[in-house]
Amino acid sequence: MQIYLISDNVDTHTGMRLAGIPGVVVHEKEELRNALETVLITPEIGILLITEKLSHEFPDIINDIKLNHRLPLIVEVPDRHGTGRKPDFITSYVNEAIGLKL
């Protein structure tokens, strides 16, 4: 099973390539659609890394894939600008999941 990256950032793409993860850089909605179509027809790709910025810019496309396809598993990764999440997002997630305040 392979990992593939779709990024909006050349630096993130370069770093992942150095780690042995192939990918593509996209900036427009149509480019993202084309890249995702390629990923979906490639059965060897089991994990898709996508930058948080792309995921937040085009949630309709990403959510459609998450809901209608078993594979690939989509993992949002921060880019060189950092994450868009709150500093305590893990604690908040656990609090919501178990219903207790930690």
N, CA, C and O atoms as a DFTB+ gen file, in Angstrom:
408 C
 N C O
     1  1       0.840      -1.164       0.000
     2  2       0.000       0.000       0.000
     3  2       0.896       1.241       0.000
     4  3       1.871       1.313       0.748
     5  1       0.563       2.195      -0.828
     6  2       1.380       3.387      -0.984
     7  2       0.736       4.604      -0.339
     8  3      -0.472       4.643      -0.108
     9  1       1.577       5.599      -0.055
    10  2       1.143       6.896       0.441
    11  2       1.349       7.898      -0.688
    12  3       2.333       7.825      -1.424
    13  1       0.413       8.833      -0.816
    14  2       0.486       9.848      -1.856
    15  2       0.113      11.189      -1.244
    16  3      -0.713      11.245      -0.332
    17  1       0.709      12.268      -1.733
    18  2       0.466      13.610      -1.203
    19  2      -0.159      14.507      -2.261
    20  3       0.273      14.532      -3.413
    21  1      -1.186      15.243      -1.846
    22  2      -1.709      16.341      -2.648
    23  2      -1.520      17.590      -1.804
    24  3      -2.085      17.708      -0.717
    25  1      -0.725      18.519      -2.310
    26  2      -0.344      19.698      -1.540
    27  2      -0.618      20.971      -2.326
    28  3      -0.675      20.963      -3.556
    29  1      -0.783      22.047      -1.603
    30  2      -0.895      23.353      -2.234
    31  2       0.415      24.116      -2.087
    32  3       0.495      25.298      -2.424
    33  1       1.436      23.439      -1.585
    34  2       2.669      24.088      -1.183
    35  2       3.867      23.301      -1.720
    36  3       3.994      22.104      -1.463
    37  1       4.727      23.965      -2.449
    38  2       5.896      23.302      -3.036
    39  2       6.848      22.796      -1.949
    40  3       7.453      21.736      -2.107
    41  1       6.985      23.540      -0.851
    42  2       7.895      23.117       0.218
    43  2       7.435      21.808       0.863
    44  3       8.253      20.927       1.127
    45  1       6.148      21.680       1.114
    46  2       5.615      20.438       1.686
    47  2       5.827      19.285       0.722
    48  3       6.213      18.188       1.125
    49  1       5.574      19.537      -0.541
    50  2       5.768      18.509      -1.569
    51  2       7.224      18.061      -1.618
    52  3       7.507      16.865      -1.690
    53  1       8.137      19.012      -1.578
    54  2       9.568      18.689      -1.623
    55  2       9.990      17.873      -0.399
    56  3      10.728      16.895      -0.524
    57  1       9.523      18.276       0.776
    58  2       9.854      17.539       1.996
    59  2       9.348      16.109       1.964
    60  3      10.052      15.188       2.379
    61  1       8.151      15.920       1.482
    62  2       7.593      14.568       1.396
    63  2       8.316      13.739       0.341
    64  3       8.508      12.536       0.519
    65  1       8.713      14.370      -0.746
    66  2       9.480      13.640      -1.764
    67  2      10.809      13.160      -1.196
    68  3      11.266      12.060      -1.504
    69  1      11.427      14.000      -0.361
    70  2      12.685      13.589       0.279
    71  2      12.470      12.394       1.209
    72  3      13.388      11.607       1.438
    73  1      11.256      12.263       1.740
    74  2      10.914      11.131       2.601
    75  2      10.430       9.923       1.788
    76  3      10.094       8.883       2.354
    77  1      10.399      10.068       0.468
    78  2      10.010       8.960      -0.392
    79  2       8.524       8.899      -0.712
    80  3       8.040       7.876      -1.197
    81  1       7.800       9.969      -0.453
    82  2       6.362      10.000      -0.711
    83  2       6.103      10.829      -1.966
    84  3       6.382      12.028      -1.989
    85  1       5.575      10.197      -3.003
    86  2       5.280      10.946      -4.230
    87  2       4.046      11.817      -4.038
    88  3       3.268      11.622      -3.105
    89  1       3.885      12.771      -4.932
    90  2       2.717      13.628      -4.824
    91  2       2.663      14.658      -5.924
    92  3       3.416      14.611      -6.897
    93  1       1.740      15.602      -5.739
    94  2       1.507      16.638      -6.726
    95  2       1.140      17.922      -5.994
    96  3       0.598      17.896      -4.889
    97  1       1.450      19.051      -6.638
    98  2       1.085      20.361      -6.105
    99  2      -0.071      20.902      -6.945
   100  3       0.011      20.947      -8.172
   101  1      -1.153      21.314      -6.268
   102  2      -2.316      21.870      -6.955
   103  2      -2.703      23.180      -6.290
   104  3      -2.408      23.408      -5.117
   105  1      -3.369      24.039      -7.057
   106  2      -3.806      25.324      -6.516
   107  2      -5.275      25.616      -6.804
   108  3      -5.899      26.392      -6.080
   109  1      -5.828      25.018      -7.832
   110  2      -7.201      25.291      -8.251
   111  2      -8.097      24.083      -7.985
   112  3      -7.622      22.956      -7.842
   113  1      -9.383      24.340      -7.921
   114  2     -10.357      23.285      -7.639
   115  2     -10.321      22.184      -8.697
   116  3     -10.385      21.000      -8.368
   117  1     -10.220      22.572      -9.951
   118  2     -10.200      21.579     -11.019
   119  2      -8.932      20.725     -10.971
   120  3      -8.982      19.526     -11.244
   121  1      -7.801      21.334     -10.627
   122  2      -6.564      20.573     -10.461
   123  2      -6.711      19.550      -9.336
   124  3      -6.240      18.419      -9.457
   125  1      -7.361      19.944      -8.249
   126  2      -7.592      19.028      -7.129
   127  2      -8.473      17.871      -7.572
   128  3      -8.183      16.717      -7.257
   129  1      -9.543      18.166      -8.296
   130  2     -10.423      17.100      -8.792
   131  2      -9.653      16.102      -9.657
   132  3      -9.805      14.891      -9.498
   133  1      -8.834      16.609     -10.563
   134  2      -8.058      15.728     -11.445
   135  2      -7.075      14.868     -10.652
   136  3      -6.920      13.677     -10.922
   137  1      -6.424      15.476      -9.684
   138  2      -5.467      14.717      -8.855
   139  2      -6.192      13.632      -8.060
   140  3      -5.699      12.510      -7.942
   141  1      -7.359      13.966      -7.518
   142  2      -8.121      12.979      -6.746
   143  2      -8.644      11.849      -7.626
   144  3      -8.676      10.698      -7.193
   145  1      -9.052      12.158      -8.845
   146  2      -9.489      11.112      -9.772
   147  2      -8.353      10.137     -10.048
   148  3      -8.566       8.926     -10.106
   149  1      -7.151      10.666     -10.218
   150  2      -5.985       9.813     -10.437
   151  2      -5.738       8.915      -9.235
   152  3      -5.454       7.727      -9.387
   153  1      -5.845       9.484      -8.044
   154  2      -5.643       8.703      -6.816
   155  2      -6.699       7.611      -6.700
   156  3      -6.376       6.476      -6.351
   157  1      -7.944       7.935      -6.983
   158  2      -9.030       6.971      -6.819
   159  2      -8.948       5.803      -7.791
   160  3      -9.420       4.711      -7.476
   161  1      -8.364       6.008      -8.958
   162  2      -8.240       4.894      -9.913
   163  2      -6.941       4.119      -9.744
   164  3      -6.676       3.178     -10.492
   165  1      -6.135       4.508      -8.770
   166  2      -4.877       3.808      -8.502
   167  2      -5.058       2.974      -7.231
   168  3      -4.967       3.514      -6.128
   169  1      -5.313       1.676      -7.364
   170  2      -5.622       0.857      -6.184
   171  2      -4.459       0.688      -5.204
   172  3      -4.679       0.318      -4.051
   173  1      -3.240       0.950      -5.643
   174  2      -2.085       0.806      -4.756
   175  2      -2.018       1.901      -3.699
   176  3      -1.367       1.720      -2.670
   177  1      -2.679       3.036      -3.933
   178  2      -2.641       4.154      -2.987
   179  2      -3.667       3.893      -1.891
   180  3      -4.871       3.857      -2.144
   181  1      -3.169       3.712      -0.671
   182  2      -4.036       3.422       0.459
   183  2      -4.182       4.588       1.416
   184  3      -5.165       4.673       2.153
   185  1      -3.200       5.493       1.407
   186  2      -3.235       6.654       2.288
   187  2      -2.976       7.895       1.448
   188  3      -1.996       7.972       0.707
   189  1      -3.866       8.852       1.576
   190  2      -3.720      10.120       0.871
   191  2      -3.467      11.214       1.895
   192  3      -4.303      11.471       2.761
   193  1      -2.324      11.849       1.793
   194  2      -2.016      13.003       2.625
   195  2      -2.445      14.240       1.856
   196  3      -2.130      14.385       0.675
   197  1      -3.161      15.127       2.525
   198  2      -3.595      16.364       1.892
   199  2      -3.357      17.498       2.877
   200  3      -3.620      17.350       4.070
   201  1      -2.868      18.614       2.392
   202  2      -2.586      19.730       3.300
   203  2      -3.893      20.288       3.858
   204  3      -4.927      20.284       3.190
   205  1      -3.819      20.764       5.094
   206  2      -5.004      21.290       5.767
   207  2      -5.642      22.430       4.983
   208  3      -6.866      22.551       4.935
   209  1      -4.814      23.259       4.374
   210  2      -5.340      24.394       3.620
   211  2      -6.245      23.929       2.481
   212  3      -7.333      24.472       2.294
   213  1      -5.804      22.929       1.721
   214  2      -6.633      22.407       0.632
   215  2      -7.913      21.787       1.181
   216  3      -8.995      21.976       0.624
   217  1      -7.784      21.064       2.253
   218  2      -8.942      20.410       2.847
   219  2      -9.976      21.426       3.319
   220  3     -11.179      21.191       3.198
   221  1      -9.513      22.553       3.855
   222  2     -10.427      23.582       4.334
   223  2     -10.984      24.443       3.200
   224  3     -12.086      24.978       3.313
   225  1     -10.229      24.577       2.112
   226  2     -10.704      25.359       0.968
   227  2     -11.771      24.623       0.164
   228  3     -12.691      25.240      -0.371
   229  1     -11.639      23.295       0.083
   230  2     -12.554      22.500      -0.740
   231  2     -13.151      21.347       0.060
   232  3     -12.951      20.187      -0.300
   233  1     -13.873      21.636       1.127
   234  2     -14.395      20.551       1.978
   235  2     -15.425      19.670       1.270
   236  3     -15.556      18.491       1.597
   237  1     -16.156      20.229       0.308
   238  2     -17.160      19.438      -0.389
   239  2     -16.533      18.267      -1.144
   240  3     -17.065      17.157      -1.128
   241  1     -15.423      18.513      -1.792
   242  2     -14.746      17.468      -2.562
   243  2     -14.162      16.416      -1.617
   244  3     -14.327      15.216      -1.837
   245  1     -13.486      16.869      -0.578
   246  2     -12.827      15.948       0.363
   247  2     -13.869      15.126       1.116
   248  3     -13.709      13.914       1.257
   249  1     -14.930      15.762       1.601
   250  2     -15.967      15.041       2.341
   251  2     -16.672      14.008       1.472
   252  3     -17.040      12.939       1.959
   253  1     -16.863      14.311       0.200
   254  2     -17.474      13.358      -0.715
   255  2     -16.646      12.084      -0.807
   256  3     -17.190      10.979      -0.799
   257  1     -15.343      12.241      -0.894
   258  2     -14.466      11.066      -0.975
   259  2     -14.476      10.301       0.348
   260  3     -14.537       9.071       0.355
   261  1     -14.415      11.022       1.458
   262  2     -14.436      10.362       2.769
   263  2     -15.711       9.552       2.964
   264  3     -15.669       8.461       3.534
   265  1     -16.837      10.070       2.499
   266  2     -18.118       9.403       2.706
   267  2     -18.394       8.279       1.710
   268  3     -19.090       7.321       2.046
   269  1     -17.869       8.377       0.509
   270  2     -18.258       7.437      -0.543
   271  2     -17.187       6.443      -0.968
   272  3     -17.432       5.622      -1.852
   273  1     -16.007       6.498      -0.360
   274  2     -14.934       5.575      -0.749
   275  2     -14.268       5.014       0.501
   276  3     -13.987       5.743       1.453
   277  1     -14.020       3.705       0.483
   278  2     -13.314       3.092       1.611
   279  2     -11.847       3.491       1.605
   280  3     -11.272       3.796       2.650
   281  1     -11.257       3.487       0.443
   282  2      -9.850       3.850       0.298
   283  2      -9.748       4.948      -0.731
   284  3     -10.561       4.986      -1.655
   285  1      -8.828       5.805      -0.618
   286  2      -7.742       5.875       0.352
   287  2      -8.197       6.552       1.657
   288  3      -9.170       7.306       1.689
   289  1      -7.469       6.258       2.702
   290  2      -7.650       6.953       3.962
   291  2      -7.074       8.346       3.786
   292  3      -5.923       8.489       3.373
   293  1      -7.855       9.379       4.093
   294  2      -7.399      10.755       3.901
   295  2      -6.915      11.306       5.235
   296  3      -7.641      11.294       6.229
   297  1      -5.676      11.788       5.236
   298  2      -5.070      12.362       6.429
   299  2      -4.675      13.800       6.114
   300  3      -3.914      14.061       5.182
   301  1      -5.206      14.724       6.904
   302  2      -4.861      16.136       6.724
   303  2      -3.565      16.425       7.465
   304  3      -3.417      16.083       8.638
   305  1      -2.626      17.059       6.768
   306  2      -1.336      17.390       7.378
   307  2      -1.115      18.898       7.319
   308  3      -1.500      19.545       6.346
   309  1      -0.497      19.455       8.354
   310  2      -0.169      20.884       8.309
   311  2       0.966      21.116       7.324
   312  3       1.763      20.216       7.062
   313  1       1.037      22.313       6.783
   314  2       2.152      22.640       5.904
   315  2       3.170      23.477       6.664
   316  3       3.126      23.544       7.892
   317  1       4.065      24.101       5.961
   318  2       5.154      24.839       6.617
   319  2       4.666      26.052       7.398
   320  3       5.410      26.603       8.210
   321  1       3.440      26.472       7.165
   322  2       2.890      27.608       7.892
   323  2       2.282      27.193       9.223
   324  3       1.797      28.038       9.976
   325  1       2.304      25.903       9.514
   326  2       1.736      25.412      10.762
   327  2       0.318      24.920      10.567
   328  3      -0.195      24.868       9.449
   329  1      -0.295      24.566      11.659
   330  2      -1.642      24.026      11.607
   331  2      -2.678      25.129      11.801
   332  3      -2.401      26.158      12.416
   333  1      -3.848      24.901      11.278
   334  2      -4.937      25.841      11.455
   335  2      -5.788      25.498      12.667
   336  3      -6.822      26.124      12.904
   337  1      -5.357      24.513      13.425
   338  2      -6.130      24.060      14.577
   339  2      -5.766      24.838      15.831
   340  3      -4.713      25.469      15.916
   341  1      -6.665      24.774      16.798
   342  2      -6.400      25.396      18.091
   343  2      -5.249      24.653      18.781
   344  3      -5.028      23.474      18.506
   345  1      -4.523      25.323      19.665
   346  2      -3.413      24.649      20.349
   347  2      -3.838      23.419      21.162
   348  3      -3.047      22.491      21.329
   349  1      -5.066      23.403      21.664
   350  2      -5.517      22.272      22.477
   351  2      -6.528      21.393      21.730
   352  3      -7.454      20.862      22.344
   353  1      -6.360      21.236      20.417
   354  2      -7.352      20.512      19.645
   355  2      -7.449      19.038      20.037
   356  3      -8.528      18.454      19.940
   357  1      -6.358      18.429      20.473
   358  2      -6.414      17.020      20.868
   359  2      -7.235      16.872      22.152
   360  3      -8.079      15.981      22.252
   361  1      -6.989      17.736      23.121
   362  2      -7.761      17.696      24.364
   363  2      -9.241      17.931      24.087
   364  3     -10.091      17.240      24.648
   365  1      -9.555      18.884      23.240
   366  2     -10.947      19.160      22.889
   367  2     -11.592      17.956      22.211
   368  3     -12.746      17.626      22.485
   369  1     -10.847      17.309      21.334
   370  2     -11.358      16.135      20.623
   371  2     -11.672      15.009      21.602
   372  3     -12.719      14.369      21.507
   373  1     -10.760      14.771      22.540
   374  2     -10.979      13.716      23.535
   375  2     -12.163      14.086      24.419
   376  3     -12.992      13.229      24.723
   377  1     -12.260      15.342      24.835
   378  2     -13.397      15.778      25.657
   379  2     -14.722      15.526      24.955
   380  3     -15.673      15.056      25.581
   381  1     -14.797      15.829      23.679
   382  2     -16.029      15.598      22.920
   383  2     -16.301      14.121      22.759
   384  3     -17.453      13.692      22.824
   385  1     -15.252      13.329      22.548
   386  2     -15.428      11.903      22.293
   387  2     -15.922      11.146      23.511
   388  3     -16.795      10.286      23.393
   389  1     -15.371      11.454      24.690
   390  2     -15.752      10.689      25.880
   391  2     -16.714      11.434      26.798
   392  3     -17.259      10.843      27.730
   393  1     -16.928      12.720      26.547
   394  2     -17.885      13.483      27.321
   395  2     -17.391      13.928      28.685
   396  3     -18.187      14.339      29.529
   397  1     -16.102      13.851      28.907
   398  2     -15.526      14.282      30.183
   399  2     -14.504      15.363      29.932
   400  3     -13.805      15.361      28.918
   401  1     -14.428      16.284      30.865
   402  2     -13.426      17.330      30.745
   403  2     -12.144      16.862      31.411
   404  3     -12.149      16.467      32.577
   405  1     -11.053      16.908      30.671
   406  2      -9.760      16.459      31.199
   407  2      -8.986      17.613      31.802
   408  3      -7.875      17.420      32.294
